[in-house]
C-alpha cells in the first residue's frame, strides 16, 4: 500500500445511481461482453484450427483477439457485479491491479497494431520477400516486443499512482479505477504526476496513431501498381486495419491529450474503449475477410446444413 495511505478500499460511483437504469445497463453490458467473448474466441479458434490461416497476418489477428478477450474481462465482470450490488467497492490492491492490467493490455495492443501495420506493409509493398521477412522468428519477436512494451508502460503508470497518499474521501466518480479520478483523490499535489501520465499515454497514442496513418497511406498509395483483383483484396484488408486503428486510438487521444482533469464524459469514453471496441474488432475483421468468413461457416457446419438441404430438394 502507498506511503501515508489511510484508504484500504475505494467506492466506485459507477455510471448511474438510478436502480432501473442500472438494471438496463446490466443487460446491455452482459450482451456486449457475451458478444465480445464469443466473437474473439471464435476468431481465435478459427485461426488455430485452420491450416490455411497460418500466415503472419492471422497470427497477429489471433493474438489481437486474445488481447481483446482478456482486456474486456478485466472490466466487464466487475462492472456487472457492481450494477447489481448496493455496495460498489474495490480494494486498494485490486484497484492497483486493475490500473496495471488496463494499461498492460491497452499498450500491448498499441504495439501489436504497429506490428500488424508492418506486416501489411511487407505483404503489399514487398510481396516477393514477404515470407522471408515475416518468418516465424520475426513474428514471435514482434509479439514479445508488444508485451514487453505494454508491461513497461503499465509499470510506469503504476509507479505514478501507487505511492500517492490517499487520506479520504475514497469515492471514485467512475466505474473503474482510472488514473485521473485517482489523482483527484490524492491528498498531495499531483499536477506534475498528471502531466507525466498525459505525456506517457497521450504522447504515445498520438505519435503511434500518426505513424500508423502514414504507414497505411504509403501502403494504399502503393496499390496503384497492383492488379485490380489484388488491389481490391489488399484494400479490403487495409480498411479493416484502419478502422480498428481509428476506433482504438481516437478515444485514447481524447482521454490523454487534454488538460489533466476528470471530466463527466470520461465514463462514456471509457465504456467505448473497454467494452465496445473489443466487441467491434472481431466483427470488423470477420465481415471484411472472406477467408475467415468461409472457414467459420465450415467450422460451424453452416455449409453442411446448406448442402443437406440442397440434397433433400
Buried (B, 14 or more C-beta within 10 A) or exposed (E): BBEEBEBEEBBBBBBBEEEEEBEEBBEEBBEBBEBBBEBBBBBBBBBEEBEEBEBBBBBBBBBBBBBBBBBBBBBBEBBBEBBEEEEBBBEBEBBBBBBBBBBBBBBBBBBBBBBBBBBBBBBBBEEEEBEEBBEEEBBEEBBEBBBEBBBEBBEBBBEBBBBBBBEEEBBBBBBBBBBBBBBBBBBEEBEEBBEBBBEBBBEBBBEBBEEBBEBBEEBBEBBEEBEEEEBEBBBEBBBBBBBBBEBBBBBBBBBBBEEBEBEEEBBEBBBBBBBBBBBBBBEBBBEBBEBBBBBBBBBEEEEEEEEEEEEEE
